[in-house]
């Protein structure tokens, strides 16, 4: 496992937090310059460099206030405590690195300030605890649609900010809304019933307008986490703005305040604040995780990186790059390098140079120019290129035919499938003589 300390800013964070990250990097550079002030012939500027480093420490700590829970009084006090703590450490160890005695003598005072301010922050945090919950604000803004790239929201209405503490983590929309998502299966559109919650830090609203206090009161009861995600039920996607979990095939993503975890077949990475622990070469999802959810019904769309999951009461679609999996009840359709259709004891799989059809006790497979048939307790082998192409073509035809029915919500047509398999068996028996 490798360890690295990174100074970076996620692209979805605000400019204030990006500036704080850049100031951290500048502080690190100045620390290195101060450390090698002798070879760089900067000893005459020793005190000035120390003043600049201390000032930058307080600057980035104060600018980073509110990154996780919004700006609070306790957050500001804790930022000052951290600033004094790092300053005391710097001044204390600086005595062995050429710092003037006059500046080094303030190390104890700085540490005392850090301790007192930390105690004050802990006491003040008790007053902020009650604010650390999800709440829809009684402020409304005009909504006229939002564009998230491959996912779009169309419609009009009012958008109400959702905050965790003082940090905006999403919006609730009251109005006529339709979601549109581009997938390899085609364009998926769904008209959503109000209210609709959008978990994103992006601003999707316009000018301020009159708010409906009754609507705000009702929605505040509906965004209770226990109501959104029922206890005892395992959800592969959880999004509450400040907590984000996405569990897909070969991909797990968890984001909490201060912590971000990504696990893929290539490796895993854990980020705690500015520190990263990495094993292997995992991928990192670009930007923020987006979730659009109906609060009254079962529709939920989640996008993280190039992955997309759509969940309704009738079906689910999961997109991973060029791979798509569609599920409806016990039936599923998977598209990618291998195309497969499954429903109970029925399965049709078509891959590169191979195909397999299974229905009840009949199995027909084609691979490397050969066809194997198992039916009625007997097994037959046909080594004929024409028979091989026949099975490949028929399997593709069945998948295309049944996929259209499945996606339209009609399910697999067993009668038609049985007829297609019987036709194929009759034709294959002709090759057996």
C-alpha distance (Angstrom), angle and dihedral (degrees) to the residues before:
residue distance angle dihedral
X1 . . .
X2 3.76 . .
X3 3.78 127.4 .
X4 3.76 127.1 -150.7
X5 3.78 137.3 171.2
X6 3.77 110.5 -141.5
X7 3.77 132.1 -170.3
X8 3.75 106.0 -155.5
X9 3.78 143.2 125.1
X10 3.77 126.1 -134.6
X11 3.81 110.9 -121.6
X12 3.81 93.2 -121.4
X13 3.81 93.7 58.7
X14 3.78 121.1 101.0
X15 3.83 124.2 -100.4
X16 3.83 92.2 -105.3
X17 3.81 91.3 60.3
X18 3.81 92.4 44.0
X19 3.81 89.3 53.3
X20 3.83 88.8 50.5
X21 3.81 90.3 53.9
X22 3.81 91.7 48.6
X23 3.81 90.2 50.2
X24 3.82 89.1 52.7
X25 3.79 88.9 54.8
X26 3.81 90.8 47.5
X27 3.82 90.0 49.8
X28 3.80 90.5 52.5
X29 3.81 90.6 50.6
X30 3.81 92.0 49.4
X31 3.81 90.5 49.0
X32 3.81 89.8 55.2
X33 3.81 91.1 45.9
X34 3.82 90.6 50.1
X35 3.82 91.2 47.2
X36 3.81 90.9 55.5
X37 3.78 95.7 36.6
X38 3.81 90.8 125.9
X39 3.82 98.3 58.7
X40 3.81 88.6 39.4
X41 3.83 90.6 51.8
X42 3.81 92.7 -125.6
X43 3.81 98.7 125.4
X44 3.79 90.1 114.7
X45 3.82 87.6 64.3
X46 3.82 95.0 47.8
X47 3.81 97.2 119.7
X48 3.81 93.6 40.6
X49 3.82 90.9 54.6
X50 3.81 90.5 49.9
X51 3.82 91.1 50.6
X52 3.83 90.2 49.5
X53 3.81 92.7 49.6
X54 3.81 92.9 49.2
X55 3.80 91.4 47.2
X56 3.82 91.4 50.6
X57 3.82 91.4 49.0
X58 3.81 90.8 57.3
X59 3.81 91.4 41.3
X60 3.81 96.9 56.5
X61 3.81 93.4 40.4
X62 3.81 92.2 53.3
X63 3.81 93.9 42.8
X64 3.81 90.1 52.8
X65 3.83 93.0 57.0
X66 3.79 111.9 121.0
X67 3.79 97.0 21.4
X68 3.80 92.3 128.6
X69 3.82 108.7 19.0
X70 3.78 105.0 14.5
X71 3.79 127.7 -101.1
X72 3.82 112.7 -44.7
X73 3.79 133.7 165.6
X74 3.81 90.6 -114.7
X75 3.80 89.4 49.9
X76 3.82 91.4 56.1
X77 3.80 91.5 47.0
X78 3.82 91.5 49.3
X79 3.82 89.8 49.1
X80 3.81 89.8 54.5
X81 3.82 89.9 47.1
X82 3.81 90.4 52.4
X83 3.79 90.3 47.2
X84 3.81 91.8 53.3
X85 3.81 91.5 44.4
X86 3.83 94.5 53.7
X87 3.80 88.9 43.5
X88 3.83 91.5 53.0
X89 3.81 91.2 49.8
X90 3.81 91.0 48.9
X91 3.82 93.6 47.3
X92 3.82 93.0 45.0
X93 3.80 97.4 52.4
X94 3.78 91.8 36.3
X95 3.80 90.7 78.0
X96 3.83 89.3 76.1
X97 3.79 93.1 46.1
X98 3.78 101.9 56.0
X99 3.81 102.0 -83.0
X100 3.79 115.0 151.8
X101 3.81 116.3 -101.9
X102 3.80 90.7 -124.2
X103 3.83 91.6 61.7
X104 3.81 95.0 38.4
X105 3.81 90.0 56.6
X106 3.84 89.8 68.2
X107 3.84 92.6 63.7
X108 3.81 93.8 92.3
X109 3.80 92.8 46.5
X110 3.82 91.4 49.9
X111 3.81 91.2 50.2
X112 3.82 91.1 49.5
X113 3.81 89.9 52.3
X114 3.83 89.2 50.2
X115 3.81 92.5 53.3
X116 3.81 94.9 46.1
X117 3.81 93.0 46.0
X118 3.82 91.4 47.8
X119 3.83 89.5 54.2
X120 3.80 90.3 47.8
X121 3.82 90.2 49.2
X122 3.79 91.9 51.9
X123 3.81 91.1 51.4
X124 3.80 92.6 46.8
X125 3.82 91.9 47.4
X126 3.81 88.6 69.4
X127 3.81 87.7 68.9
X128 3.83 91.0 49.2
X129 3.81 96.1 49.6
X130 3.78 93.0 82.4
X131 3.81 89.7 56.2
X132 3.81 93.7 55.7
X133 3.79 97.0 91.3
X134 3.78 136.9 92.2
X135 3.77 112.9 -86.1
X136 3.79 136.0 167.4
X137 3.79 109.6 -135.0
X138 3.81 121.3 -128.0
X139 3.80 89.6 -121.6
X140 3.78 124.4 103.0
X141 3.79 130.3 -160.2
X142 3.78 131.6 -172.3
X143 3.82 114.2 -94.4
X144 3.80 122.1 -159.2
X145 3.80 103.3 159.6
X146 3.80 139.1 -63.2
X147 3.78 134.3 -127.0
X148 3.83 119.5 -145.9
X149 3.81 96.5 168.0
X150 3.81 108.7 -104.7
X151 3.81 88.9 16.4
X152 3.79 121.5 62.3
X153 3.79 135.0 179.6
X154 3.78 116.7 -151.0
X155 3.77 128.6 -173.2
X156 3.77 142.4 61.6
X157 3.77 136.3 -91.0
X158 3.77 141.9 94.2
X159 3.79 126.7 -47.6
X160 3.81 121.1 -151.4
X161 3.84 119.7 -164.1
X162 3.82 118.0 -120.1
X163 3.78 114.9 -149.8
X164 3.77 135.5 -168.7
X165 3.77 103.2 -155.5
X166 3.79 101.2 -38.2
X167 3.79 96.0 -33.1
X168 3.81 119.2 101.5
X169 3.80 109.3 -128.7
X170 3.81 102.6 164.9
X171 3.79 151.1 -21.4
X172 3.79 136.3 -107.8
X173 3.80 114.5 -145.4
X174 3.77 123.7 -152.7
X175 3.78 110.2 -168.5
X176 3.78 145.7 51.4
X177 3.81 107.5 -33.4
X178 3.80 134.1 172.0
X179 3.81 124.3 -174.8
X180 3.79 121.6 -148.7
X181 3.81 125.3 -168.9
X182 3.80 130.4 -180.0
X183 3.82 113.4 -136.5
X184 3.82 134.6 164.4
X185 3.82 85.7 -104.8
X186 3.79 88.7 60.0
X187 3.76 134.5 -96.9
X188 3.80 115.0 -27.6
X189 3.80 116.2 -156.4
X190 3.78 128.0 -179.7
X191 3.79 130.9 176.8
X192 3.79 107.5 -136.5
X193 3.77 128.2 -145.7
X194 3.80 117.2 -127.4
X195 2.97 131.2 -76.0
X196 3.81 100.6 53.9
X197 3.81 122.3 175.6
X198 3.81 121.2 -151.0
X199 3.80 114.3 -163.9
X200 3.80 103.5 -153.2
X201 3.79 136.8 113.9
X202 3.81 90.9 -139.7
X203 3.78 118.6 107.9
X204 3.80 108.8 -112.8
X205 3.82 100.3 163.3
X206 3.79 134.8 84.9
X207 3.77 133.6 -158.1
X208 3.78 123.0 -2.9
X209 3.80 116.6 -96.9
X210 3.80 139.6 173.5
X211 3.80 114.6 -60.3
X212 3.81 127.5 -139.0
X213 3.81 106.2 -131.5
X214 3.81 91.9 -166.6
X215 3.80 91.4 55.1
X216 3.82 91.1 48.8
X217 3.80 91.3 51.4
X218 3.82 92.9 49.8
X219 3.80 94.6 46.7
X220 3.81 93.2 47.9
X221 3.81 86.9 61.8
X222 3.82 91.3 48.4
X223 3.82 98.6 52.4
X224 3.79 92.8 63.1
X225 3.86 105.0 131.5
X226 3.83 91.8 -132.6
X227 3.80 88.9 56.5
X228 3.82 96.0 43.8
X229 3.81 93.2 48.4
X230 3.78 114.5 24.4
X231 3.79 119.9 -137.6
X232 3.78 115.4 -108.1
X233 3.80 93.3 26.8
X234 3.80 117.5 106.9
X235 3.80 109.3 -134.0
X236 3.79 118.9 -167.5
X237 3.82 90.0 -158.7
X238 3.80 124.4 43.1
X239 3.79 122.4 171.7
X240 3.79 124.1 172.6
X241 3.78 97.5 153.0
X242 3.79 95.1 -108.7
X243 3.83 93.1 44.2
X244 3.80 119.9 49.4
X245 3.81 125.9 178.6
X246 3.81 126.4 173.0
X247 3.79 121.3 175.7
X248 3.79 116.7 -176.9
X249 3.80 138.1 152.1
X250 3.81 105.7 -58.3
X251 3.80 92.1 -10.9
X252 3.80 133.8 88.7
X253 3.79 124.8 175.1
X254 3.81 126.8 -178.2
X255 3.78 125.6 175.9
X256 3.79 123.8 -176.9
X257 3.80 131.1 158.1
X258 3.83 105.9 -66.8
X259 3.83 93.1 -0.1
X260 3.81 134.4 81.1
X261 3.82 124.1 174.6
X262 3.81 128.6 -172.8
X263 3.80 123.0 -178.8
X264 3.81 122.4 -176.8
X265 3.83 135.1 154.8
X266 3.82 87.1 -94.5
X267 3.80 93.6 59.1
X268 3.77 141.9 -75.7
X269 3.78 137.6 -87.9
X270 3.80 131.3 -161.3
X271 3.79 120.6 -165.7
X272 3.81 118.9 -165.7
X273 3.78 109.0 -179.2
X274 3.83 106.7 -53.4
X275 3.82 92.7 -18.2
X276 3.79 123.9 96.7
X277 3.80 128.8 -162.8
X278 3.79 111.3 -167.9
X279 3.78 133.9 -177.9
X280 3.79 118.2 -176.4
X281 3.78 120.4 -20.7
X282 3.81 109.5 -57.1
X283 3.77 122.9 175.6
X284 3.78 121.4 -113.2
X285 3.82 120.2 -139.9
X286 3.79 110.3 -122.4
X287 3.78 117.2 -124.4
X288 3.78 126.3 -16.6
X289 3.78 130.7 -31.0
X290 3.81 110.7 -105.3
X291 3.81 124.5 -153.9
X292 3.81 127.8 -179.2
X293 3.79 114.0 -170.7
X294 3.78 138.4 174.0
X295 3.79 109.1 -131.8
X296 3.80 94.9 -154.3
X297 3.83 100.8 39.7
X298 3.79 138.4 35.4
X299 3.81 101.6 -96.5
X300 3.80 116.1 122.8
X301 3.81 129.9 162.9
X302 3.81 120.8 -169.9
X303 3.80 127.9 -176.8
X304 3.80 124.4 -172.9
X305 3.80 117.9 166.5
X306 3.82 108.6 -43.4
X307 3.80 91.3 -23.4
X308 3.77 122.4 101.9
X309 3.80 130.3 -177.9
X310 3.80 125.8 -173.0
X311 3.79 118.1 -171.4
X312 3.81 126.2 -174.8
X313 3.79 134.8 160.3
X314 3.84 89.0 -97.8
X315 3.81 105.7 37.5
X316 3.80 147.8 -6.8
X317 3.80 131.9 -138.7
X318 3.80 123.3 -162.8
X319 3.81 120.5 -171.8
X320 3.80 121.9 -167.0
X321 3.81 108.0 175.6
X322 3.80 104.3 -64.2
X323 3.80 93.8 -12.9
X324 3.80 118.6 96.2
X325 3.80 129.9 -174.9
X326 3.80 120.7 -168.8
X327 3.81 119.7 -170.2
X328 3.77 130.4 -175.9
X329 3.79 116.6 169.8
X330 3.81 107.7 -53.0
X331 3.81 92.2 -17.6
X332 3.79 124.8 92.2
X333 3.79 139.7 177.3
X334 3.80 122.5 -162.0
X335 3.81 122.8 -168.9
X336 3.80 125.1 -170.5
X337 3.79 134.1 84.7
X338 3.79 84.1 -26.4
X339 3.80 121.3 39.9
X340 3.78 116.6 -153.7
X341 3.79 135.9 175.9
X342 3.81 120.1 -165.9
X343 3.78 136.6 -179.7
X344 3.79 120.9 158.0
X345 3.82 107.7 -62.5
X346 3.82 91.6 -3.9
X347 3.79 123.0 90.0
X348 3.79 134.8 159.9
X349 3.80 119.9 -172.8
X350 3.80 127.3 -178.0
X351 3.80 121.5 -177.6
X352 3.77 138.8 156.1
X353 3.81 104.4 -48.4
X354 3.81 95.0 -16.7
X355 3.79 141.0 80.0
X356 3.80 137.2 178.7
X357 3.80 130.9 -167.7
X358 3.81 120.7 -170.5
X359 3.79 125.6 177.9
X360 3.80 119.9 162.8
X361 3.85 106.2 -50.1
X362 3.82 95.5 -15.4
X363 3.81 119.0 96.7
X364 3.81 124.0 178.0
X365 3.80 119.3 -179.3
X366 3.81 132.7 177.4
X367 3.79 123.4 -164.0
X368 3.80 137.3 149.1
X369 3.79 92.6 -2.0
X370 3.81 93.9 -52.1
X371 3.81 131.2 108.5
X372 3.80 122.8 -153.2
X373 3.80 121.0 -166.4
X374 3.80 126.4 -167.9
X375 3.80 114.8 -175.2
X376 3.78 135.0 142.4
X377 3.81 91.7 7.3
X378 3.82 92.2 -58.1
X379 3.81 130.3 107.0
X380 3.81 125.5 -147.3
X381 3.79 131.4 -174.6
X382 3.80 123.7 -154.6
X383 3.81 118.6 -169.2
X384 3.77 99.5 -167.9
X385 3.82 127.5 121.8
X386 3.81 92.1 -146.6
X387 3.82 91.7 53.2
X388 3.82 89.1 46.8
X389 3.83 91.7 53.1
X390 3.81 90.1 45.2
X391 3.84 92.0 57.2
X392 3.82 92.1 44.9
X393 3.81 92.6 50.2
X394 3.81 94.1 44.1
X395 3.83 92.2 48.7
X396 3.83 90.9 51.6
X397 3.79 90.2 47.3
X398 3.81 92.1 51.1
X399 3.82 92.7 48.7
X400 3.82 93.1 49.2
X401 3.79 91.9 45.2
X402 3.80 96.5 47.1
X403 3.82 95.2 38.5
X404 3.78 92.4 62.3
X405 3.82 90.0 51.6
X406 3.80 92.4 46.8
X407 3.82 95.8 49.3
X408 3.80 91.1 48.1
X409 3.81 87.8 57.4
X410 3.81 96.3 -109.9
X411 3.79 94.8 113.8
X412 3.80 127.7 -141.9
X413 3.81 114.6 -33.6
X414 3.81 101.2 -133.7
X415 3.80 93.8 -175.0
X416 3.79 92.4 54.8
X417 3.81 91.8 42.8
X418 3.82 92.4 51.4
X419 3.79 89.9 49.7
X420 3.83 92.0 50.3
X421 3.83 92.0 49.3
X422 3.81 92.2 47.1
X423 3.82 89.9 50.6
X424 3.80 89.9 50.6
X425 3.83 92.8 48.1
X426 3.80 91.2 50.1
X427 3.80 91.0 51.9
X428 3.82 92.7 46.2
X429 3.80 92.4 50.2
X430 3.80 86.8 61.1
X431 3.82 88.1 65.2
X432 3.81 90.5 54.2
X433 3.78 91.0 60.6
